[in-house]
Amino acid sequence: METNYSTVMMKPIDNVAVALTNIPGGTVVTVNCGGNTIAVELKENIEFGHKFAVAPISSGQDILKYGEVIGVAVKDIAVGEHVHVHNLEGKRGRGDRIVS
């Protein structure tokens, strides 16, 4: 069943959206961005301020939020999955990698 939970996705190139409230797993949310509407069934509970995939993300692929790269997927992430430290590695401020 689709509901009216609030989410935000700023750029059409983003592959994640952000929950603006706690949303229970199994909920179908409607994400609107740039004139496009995406229906996503959440695979698990998503807490306020947390991200979920709106498109499949392959291991090694950049994760885009607000039109910016925020990290890289460390494993495949399905549509509707929670995107957080268990499947995302940040690229900024690590200090242990040289980016060419």
PyMOL commands that place a pseudoatom at each C-alpha (Angstrom):
pseudoatom trace, name=CA, resn=MET, resi=1, chain=A, elem=C, hetatm=0, pos=[0.000, 0.000, 0.000]
pseudoatom trace, name=CA, resn=GLU, resi=2, chain=A, elem=C, hetatm=0, pos=[1.375, 3.379, -0.979]
pseudoatom trace, name=CA, resn=THR, resi=3, chain=A, elem=C, hetatm=0, pos=[1.515, 6.087, 1.661]
pseudoatom trace, name=CA, resn=ASN, resi=4, chain=A, elem=C, hetatm=0, pos=[2.390, 9.745, 1.929]
pseudoatom trace, name=CA, resn=TYR, resi=5, chain=A, elem=C, hetatm=0, pos=[5.635, 9.558, 3.878]
pseudoatom trace, name=CA, resn=SER, resi=6, chain=A, elem=C, hetatm=0, pos=[7.918, 12.511, 3.134]
pseudoatom trace, name=CA, resn=THR, resi=7, chain=A, elem=C, hetatm=0, pos=[11.186, 11.952, 1.307]
pseudoatom trace, name=CA, resn=VAL, resi=8, chain=A, elem=C, hetatm=0, pos=[13.648, 14.160, -0.517]
pseudoatom trace, name=CA, resn=MET, resi=9, chain=A, elem=C, hetatm=0, pos=[15.687, 13.567, -3.657]
pseudoatom trace, name=CA, resn=MET, resi=10, chain=A, elem=C, hetatm=0, pos=[17.305, 16.736, -4.998]
pseudoatom trace, name=CA, resn=LYS, resi=11, chain=A, elem=C, hetatm=0, pos=[18.767, 15.787, -8.388]
pseudoatom trace, name=CA, resn=PRO, resi=12, chain=A, elem=C, hetatm=0, pos=[17.547, 13.373, -11.080]
pseudoatom trace, name=CA, resn=ILE, resi=13, chain=A, elem=C, hetatm=0, pos=[21.045, 11.805, -11.158]
pseudoatom trace, name=CA, resn=ASP, resi=14, chain=A, elem=C, hetatm=0, pos=[20.790, 10.773, -7.481]
pseudoatom trace, name=CA, resn=ASN, resi=15, chain=A, elem=C, hetatm=0, pos=[20.552, 7.052, -6.763]
pseudoatom trace, name=CA, resn=VAL, resi=16, chain=A, elem=C, hetatm=0, pos=[19.385, 7.554, -3.167]
pseudoatom trace, name=CA, resn=ALA, resi=17, chain=A, elem=C, hetatm=0, pos=[16.626, 9.507, -1.463]
pseudoatom trace, name=CA, resn=VAL, resi=18, chain=A, elem=C, hetatm=0, pos=[16.344, 10.570, 2.171]
pseudoatom trace, name=CA, resn=ALA, resi=19, chain=A, elem=C, hetatm=0, pos=[13.519, 9.788, 4.584]
pseudoatom trace, name=CA, resn=LEU, resi=20, chain=A, elem=C, hetatm=0, pos=[12.108, 12.886, 6.306]
pseudoatom trace, name=CA, resn=THR, resi=21, chain=A, elem=C, hetatm=0, pos=[10.383, 10.742, 8.923]
pseudoatom trace, name=CA, resn=ASN, resi=22, chain=A, elem=C, hetatm=0, pos=[10.726, 7.182, 10.188]
pseudoatom trace, name=CA, resn=ILE, resi=23, chain=A, elem=C, hetatm=0, pos=[9.286, 4.864, 7.534]
pseudoatom trace, name=CA, resn=PRO, resi=24, chain=A, elem=C, hetatm=0, pos=[8.487, 1.201, 8.187]
pseudoatom trace, name=CA, resn=GLY, resi=25, chain=A, elem=C, hetatm=0, pos=[9.853, -1.551, 5.965]
pseudoatom trace, name=CA, resn=GLY, resi=26, chain=A, elem=C, hetatm=0, pos=[7.384, -2.830, 3.380]
pseudoatom trace, name=CA, resn=THR, resi=27, chain=A, elem=C, hetatm=0, pos=[6.033, 0.669, 2.795]
pseudoatom trace, name=CA, resn=VAL, resi=28, chain=A, elem=C, hetatm=0, pos=[5.820, 1.914, -0.784]
pseudoatom trace, name=CA, resn=VAL, resi=29, chain=A, elem=C, hetatm=0, pos=[6.941, 5.538, -0.900]
pseudoatom trace, name=CA, resn=THR, resi=30, chain=A, elem=C, hetatm=0, pos=[6.625, 7.959, -3.762]
pseudoatom trace, name=CA, resn=VAL, resi=31, chain=A, elem=C, hetatm=0, pos=[9.780, 9.952, -4.473]
pseudoatom trace, name=CA, resn=ASN, resi=32, chain=A, elem=C, hetatm=0, pos=[9.433, 13.070, -6.647]
pseudoatom trace, name=CA, resn=CYS, resi=33, chain=A, elem=C, hetatm=0, pos=[12.379, 14.763, -8.322]
pseudoatom trace, name=CA, resn=GLY, resi=34, chain=A, elem=C, hetatm=0, pos=[12.773, 16.901, -11.413]
pseudoatom trace, name=CA, resn=GLY, resi=35, chain=A, elem=C, hetatm=0, pos=[9.317, 16.082, -12.702]
pseudoatom trace, name=CA, resn=ASN, resi=36, chain=A, elem=C, hetatm=0, pos=[9.875, 12.335, -12.272]
pseudoatom trace, name=CA, resn=THR, resi=37, chain=A, elem=C, hetatm=0, pos=[8.010, 10.145, -9.813]
pseudoatom trace, name=CA, resn=ILE, resi=38, chain=A, elem=C, hetatm=0, pos=[9.518, 6.914, -8.510]
pseudoatom trace, name=CA, resn=ALA, resi=39, chain=A, elem=C, hetatm=0, pos=[7.608, 4.372, -6.398]
pseudoatom trace, name=CA, resn=VAL, resi=40, chain=A, elem=C, hetatm=0, pos=[9.945, 2.458, -4.083]
pseudoatom trace, name=CA, resn=GLU, resi=41, chain=A, elem=C, hetatm=0, pos=[9.051, -0.409, -1.756]
pseudoatom trace, name=CA, resn=LEU, resi=42, chain=A, elem=C, hetatm=0, pos=[11.342, -0.180, 1.259]
pseudoatom trace, name=CA, resn=LYS, resi=43, chain=A, elem=C, hetatm=0, pos=[13.067, -3.452, 2.140]
pseudoatom trace, name=CA, resn=GLU, resi=44, chain=A, elem=C, hetatm=0, pos=[13.589, -2.462, 5.776]
pseudoatom trace, name=CA, resn=ASN, resi=45, chain=A, elem=C, hetatm=0, pos=[12.794, 0.296, 8.270]
pseudoatom trace, name=CA, resn=ILE, resi=46, chain=A, elem=C, hetatm=0, pos=[14.336, 3.621, 7.273]
pseudoatom trace, name=CA, resn=GLU, resi=47, chain=A, elem=C, hetatm=0, pos=[14.909, 6.117, 10.065]
pseudoatom trace, name=CA, resn=PHE, resi=48, chain=A, elem=C, hetatm=0, pos=[14.525, 9.873, 9.755]
pseudoatom trace, name=CA, resn=GLY, resi=49, chain=A, elem=C, hetatm=0, pos=[17.460, 11.362, 7.860]
pseudoatom trace, name=CA, resn=HIS, resi=50, chain=A, elem=C, hetatm=0, pos=[18.657, 8.027, 6.492]
pseudoatom trace, name=CA, resn=LYS, resi=51, chain=A, elem=C, hetatm=0, pos=[19.077, 7.116, 2.850]
pseudoatom trace, name=CA, resn=PHE, resi=52, chain=A, elem=C, hetatm=0, pos=[17.513, 4.390, 0.720]
pseudoatom trace, name=CA, resn=ALA, resi=53, chain=A, elem=C, hetatm=0, pos=[18.274, 3.303, -2.832]
pseudoatom trace, name=CA, resn=VAL, resi=54, chain=A, elem=C, hetatm=0, pos=[15.929, 4.490, -5.588]
pseudoatom trace, name=CA, resn=ALA, resi=55, chain=A, elem=C, hetatm=0, pos=[17.888, 2.650, -8.283]
pseudoatom trace, name=CA, resn=PRO, resi=56, chain=A, elem=C, hetatm=0, pos=[20.038, -0.492, -8.196]
pseudoatom trace, name=CA, resn=ILE, resi=57, chain=A, elem=C, hetatm=0, pos=[23.589, 0.344, -7.081]
pseudoatom trace, name=CA, resn=SER, resi=58, chain=A, elem=C, hetatm=0, pos=[26.402, -2.060, -7.978]
pseudoatom trace, name=CA, resn=SER, resi=59, chain=A, elem=C, hetatm=0, pos=[29.373, -2.770, -5.766]
pseudoatom trace, name=CA, resn=GLY, resi=60, chain=A, elem=C, hetatm=0, pos=[32.042, -0.174, -6.567]
pseudoatom trace, name=CA, resn=GLN, resi=61, chain=A, elem=C, hetatm=0, pos=[29.521, 2.311, -7.971]
pseudoatom trace, name=CA, resn=ASP, resi=62, chain=A, elem=C, hetatm=0, pos=[29.406, 5.892, -6.689]
pseudoatom trace, name=CA, resn=ILE, resi=63, chain=A, elem=C, hetatm=0, pos=[26.503, 6.792, -4.437]
pseudoatom trace, name=CA, resn=LEU, resi=64, chain=A, elem=C, hetatm=0, pos=[24.943, 10.136, -5.372]
pseudoatom trace, name=CA, resn=LYS, resi=65, chain=A, elem=C, hetatm=0, pos=[22.977, 12.297, -2.941]
pseudoatom trace, name=CA, resn=TYR, resi=66, chain=A, elem=C, hetatm=0, pos=[21.966, 15.899, -3.701]
pseudoatom trace, name=CA, resn=GLY, resi=67, chain=A, elem=C, hetatm=0, pos=[23.871, 15.567, -6.993]
pseudoatom trace, name=CA, resn=GLU, resi=68, chain=A, elem=C, hetatm=0, pos=[27.173, 14.870, -5.216]
pseudoatom trace, name=CA, resn=VAL, resi=69, chain=A, elem=C, hetatm=0, pos=[29.213, 11.707, -4.726]
pseudoatom trace, name=CA, resn=ILE, resi=70, chain=A, elem=C, hetatm=0, pos=[28.992, 10.822, -1.031]
pseudoatom trace, name=CA, resn=GLY, resi=71, chain=A, elem=C, hetatm=0, pos=[30.715, 7.461, -1.195]
pseudoatom trace, name=CA, resn=VAL, resi=72, chain=A, elem=C, hetatm=0, pos=[31.014, 4.160, -2.969]
pseudoatom trace, name=CA, resn=ALA, resi=73, chain=A, elem=C, hetatm=0, pos=[28.940, 0.992, -2.569]
pseudoatom trace, name=CA, resn=VAL, resi=74, chain=A, elem=C, hetatm=0, pos=[30.900, -1.813, -0.904]
pseudoatom trace, name=CA, resn=LYS, resi=75, chain=A, elem=C, hetatm=0, pos=[28.323, -4.376, -2.067]
pseudoatom trace, name=CA, resn=ASP, resi=76, chain=A, elem=C, hetatm=0, pos=[25.358, -4.495, -4.421]
pseudoatom trace, name=CA, resn=ILE, resi=77, chain=A, elem=C, hetatm=0, pos=[22.419, -2.465, -3.098]
pseudoatom trace, name=CA, resn=ALA, resi=78, chain=A, elem=C, hetatm=0, pos=[18.876, -3.193, -4.281]
pseudoatom trace, name=CA, resn=VAL, resi=79, chain=A, elem=C, hetatm=0, pos=[16.141, -0.621, -4.778]
pseudoatom trace, name=CA, resn=GLY, resi=80, chain=A, elem=C, hetatm=0, pos=[14.505, 0.054, -1.418]
pseudoatom trace, name=CA, resn=GLU, resi=81, chain=A, elem=C, hetatm=0, pos=[17.491, -1.002, 0.705]
pseudoatom trace, name=CA, resn=HIS, resi=82, chain=A, elem=C, hetatm=0, pos=[18.880, 1.172, 3.482]
pseudoatom trace, name=CA, resn=VAL, resi=83, chain=A, elem=C, hetatm=0, pos=[22.103, 2.900, 2.378]
pseudoatom trace, name=CA, resn=HIS, resi=84, chain=A, elem=C, hetatm=0, pos=[24.427, 3.494, 5.321]
pseudoatom trace, name=CA, resn=VAL, resi=85, chain=A, elem=C, hetatm=0, pos=[27.819, 2.500, 6.756]
pseudoatom trace, name=CA, resn=HIS, resi=86, chain=A, elem=C, hetatm=0, pos=[27.137, -1.232, 6.280]
pseudoatom trace, name=CA, resn=ASN, resi=87, chain=A, elem=C, hetatm=0, pos=[27.081, -0.888, 2.476]
pseudoatom trace, name=CA, resn=LEU, resi=88, chain=A, elem=C, hetatm=0, pos=[28.673, 2.523, 1.788]
pseudoatom trace, name=CA, resn=GLU, resi=89, chain=A, elem=C, hetatm=0, pos=[32.249, 3.666, 2.213]
pseudoatom trace, name=CA, resn=GLY, resi=90, chain=A, elem=C, hetatm=0, pos=[32.924, 7.390, 2.275]
pseudoatom trace, name=CA, resn=LYS, resi=91, chain=A, elem=C, hetatm=0, pos=[35.427, 8.897, -0.139]
pseudoatom trace, name=CA, resn=ARG, resi=92, chain=A, elem=C, hetatm=0, pos=[35.982, 12.222, 1.609]
pseudoatom trace, name=CA, resn=GLY, resi=93, chain=A, elem=C, hetatm=0, pos=[38.456, 12.957, 4.345]
pseudoatom trace, name=CA, resn=ARG, resi=94, chain=A, elem=C, hetatm=0, pos=[39.840, 9.451, 4.706]
pseudoatom trace, name=CA, resn=GLY, resi=95, chain=A, elem=C, hetatm=0, pos=[43.492, 10.414, 4.421]
pseudoatom trace, name=CA, resn=ASP, resi=96, chain=A, elem=C, hetatm=0, pos=[44.545, 6.859, 3.634]
pseudoatom trace, name=CA, resn=ARG, resi=97, chain=A, elem=C, hetatm=0, pos=[43.796, 6.894, -0.077]
pseudoatom trace, name=CA, resn=ILE, resi=98, chain=A, elem=C, hetatm=0, pos=[45.284, 8.783, -2.960]
pseudoatom trace, name=CA, resn=VAL, resi=99, chain=A, elem=C, hetatm=0, pos=[42.613, 9.659, -5.505]
pseudoatom trace, name=CA, resn=SER, resi=100, chain=A, elem=C, hetatm=0, pos=[43.915, 10.145, -9.007]
for i in range(1, 100): cmd.bond("trace and resi %d" % i, "trace and resi %d" % (i + 1))
show_as sticks, trace
zoom trace
